[in-house]
Amino acid sequence: MSEEKKEVLLEVKHLKKYFDVETNFFGKPTAVLKAVDDVSFKIYKGEALGLVGESGCGKSTIGKMLVDLYKPTAGEILYDGKDISKLSTKERRKYCKDIQLIFQDPYASLNPRMTVGDIIGEPIRINKLMPDDQVEDRVTYLMNCVGLANHQRNRYPHEFSGGQRQRVGIARALAVQPKLIVCDEPVSALDVSIQAQVLNLLDDLKEEFGLTYLFIAHGLNVVKHISDRVGVMYLGKLMEVADKREIYDNPLNPYTQALLSAIPSTDITKKKERIILTGDVPTPINPPAGCRFCSRCFKKTEGCDTVIPELKDNGNGHMVACHLYDK
Ligand SMILES: Nc1ncnc2c1ncn2[C@@H]1O[C@H](COP(=O)(O)OP(=O)(O)OP(=O)(O)O)[C@@H](O)[C@H]1O
């Protein structure tokens, strides 16, 4: 599908989230943590956009702004073309129903005093999506969709395994018939063997319910199967966004190249060179000038440590922020 034919569901423009982490006696900020710093991207209807990057680079903060848990410091989030900060109360209610979040820790996100049947049915009742006497049947249907048996509905979250709890969280998100689901590291707390099952389930549900995903993860290996496009973040900034095949076969940004080199290969005939990044990730509190990755970059070029590179289209919608591709 060409870029023009794809329908934009959600667009983020110059999004920023700064936290005042230190204030002086007069309440004036003396240290600002730039968790998300001027990030722009689009999410198209029916796609899964993977968002990856090291811990603390701002992935979850973006997710939280999308589901309205954090107010942006600056920038816009456009849903169906409308700025969400300007929605009426009725429109906001619809937005909050349309955009759901699946959490990293399936245990902490489920009320331990409620049965899973009630946990899944509650958002249907609160949003008055159907008459009360039909809710039980809908819960049965949703439990079935995520691979849980109906007889488990009267059990409590602690009676389930991690993978099953994540299935409950997924059913709860599906209960309100969302359009977009922000999956915030939904498998990182699970055993490797269970991770694949949950990823496959999410993939199947995407097709079945016509869902769109923003899929947040640490590493490129987790999002490889599920994503249509991938965005790579470093220290609050997007470094590269492209179709999955472009990212994995033709990574442009040295940071993406380093992340890819860290994925173990199953092909013993191919010798893979591991790129070891030197130095620590700089602090997002008053971060360094320039491209931010420059202090660790093995292809550092002129202007890297003074000028912030813009995210530019390098052809075919392959966006990259790097001085190596400045034209
Ligand atoms: N409420 C907050 N107050 C102050 N700082 C915050 C707050 N929330 C997040 N941060 C900081 O913002 C930065 C980005 O955090 P965020 O959780 O978005 O990163 P992440 O990429 O999702 O990391 P992880 O993969 O470890 O979850 C971090 O330095 C974090 O400490």
The ligand as a Gaussian input file, in Angstrom:
#p B3LYP/6-31G(d) Opt

LIG

0 1
 N        6.316000      10.853000      36.228000
 C        7.610000      11.006000      35.971000
 N        8.349000      11.924000      36.662000
 C        9.672000      12.112000      36.387000
 N       10.347000      11.408000      35.445000
 C        9.655000      10.489000      34.737000
 C        8.263000      10.238000      34.960000
 N        7.857000       9.262000      34.096000
 C        8.946000       8.915000      33.371000
 N       10.014000       9.655000      33.765000
 C       11.375000       9.586000      33.200000
 O       11.255000       9.753000      31.794000
 C       12.228000       8.961000      31.117000
 C       11.511000       8.074000      30.124000
 O       10.764000       7.112000      30.853000
 P        9.881000       5.998000      30.115000
 O        9.209000       5.174000      31.154000
 O        9.028000       6.638000      29.095000
 O       11.020000       5.160000      29.377000
 P       10.916000       3.777000      28.615000
 O       11.662000       3.941000      27.334000
 O        9.499000       3.336000      28.503000
 O       11.719000       2.831000      29.580000
 P       11.408000       1.305000      30.017000
 O       11.585000       0.506000      28.749000
 O       12.433000       1.005000      31.048000
 O        9.998000       1.259000      30.530000
 C       12.980000       8.181000      32.180000
 O       14.207000       8.853000      32.452000
 C       12.046000       8.245000      33.384000
 O       12.780000       8.216000      34.598000

